[in-house]
Amino acid sequence: MTQRQPLFQKKILPLLPLAAALLSAPALAVNYPVTPGQRQTAEQVAQAGVPLSELSPNAPDSHTVKPGDTLWDISKLFLTSPWRWPELWGMNRSQISNPHLIYPGQVLLLVKKDGRASLQLAQSLGSAGPDGTIRLSPQIRSSVQDGNAITAIPQHLIEPFLSEAIVFDTDELSRAPRIVAAQEGRVMLAKSDIAYARGELNQGPDYRVFRTSRPLRDPTTREILGYEAPYLGTAELTRPAESRSNGDGKAEIVPATLRILSNKQEIGVGDRLSPVPPRNFSRYVPHAPANPIAGQIVSIYGDALTAGQNQIVALNRGNRDGLERGHVLALWRDGRRVVDRTGEKREEIKLPDERHGVLFVFQTYERVSYALIISVQDPVSAGDRFTQP
């Protein structure tokens, strides 16, 4: 840990750049190895900050982190473009995956210097002195398990989706293990019910249950971009399939037995099984795409025709197009067609397209991505456009 820097007699005293201080924490050094060059880059970014023109008109001088805050929420307080928060916080996104752990109760100071602004972490060491001066000092809280640290975006909105949604490049789910019968001849299965399945169930005890996959088509070209499988629930393999001889001496296959652990929708005969993937605890770093990108919304996840804030949409761009987790995108509303009645003759014209929302990409596949609607003014529909912010 770095030594405490000398304090200057000011009403609010500048501290060590946040990223540089946190990079020196021993626990973080274990989880996130940082080279001297990376540390220097992070320090330079922290010292540079963002131009004052990027600050929100009502940016506060300080903010005390509250439970439920996210880095996105806090950055909205200070910035006109919240996805630029890595610069404000002194973070080298491309090299350091998570250099700062911010916790409820900590105080963030907005420091302005030489036409630029940066956020710094502060902790009061006592009450104000006779001249009103408050003594502040850098304080680092590091932990191998950072479950109490605030997240970049509302994690609870996307965490269930990470294990529920799945996109295949081909319709491979049609060849996946399938439920062939239910206990006591039932048509639909719910939690704790018994199901029987055939297929290769040799990838562990836990499986996700999906309905037959449906194609995701490009709204313009109608080309199939992938196959989305509606999520139904989870099941546990309790007895594997076996081969035995029947009364005629011929071999027959006895289906595997599964118990339904949870269900979001009713599960039935013909539904497909896929292994539960390892949980992904990646932290998301909101940032704008490095290159221009444009595309359309393929579909609204679920059965809705339109979507609003905090809902999930599928995009017709993916890994091969340069989209990656954490990308922030702008939503656009097509300009309406109206009749101009002010001239000598009536004439139909198209009004300009208007930007009306923000998307946050959190899951990518080869040709498709999923995004969370962070903010929006009007309902979002399949076919709506998006671009870099």
Buried (B, 14 or more C-beta within 10 A) or exposed (E): EEEEEEBEEEEBBBBBBBBBBBBBBEBBEEEBEBEEEBBEBBBBBBBBBBEEEBBBEEBEEEBEBEEEBBBBBBBBBBBEBBBBBBBBBBBBBEBBEBBBBBBEEBBBBBBEEEEBBBBBBBBEEEEEEEEEBBEBBBBBBBBEEBEEBBBBBBBEBBBEBBBBBBBBBEBEBEEBBBBBBBBEEBEEBEEEBBBBBBBEBEEEEBBBBBBBBEEBBBBEEEEBBBBBBBBBBBBBBEEEBEEEEEEEEEEEEEBBBBBBBBBEBEBBBEBBBBBBEEEEEEBBBBBBBEEEBEBBBBBBBEEBEEBBBEBBBBBBBBEEBBBBBBBBBBBBBEEEEEEEEEEEEEEEEEEEEEBBBBBBBBBBBBBBBBBBBBBBEEBBBBEBBBBBB
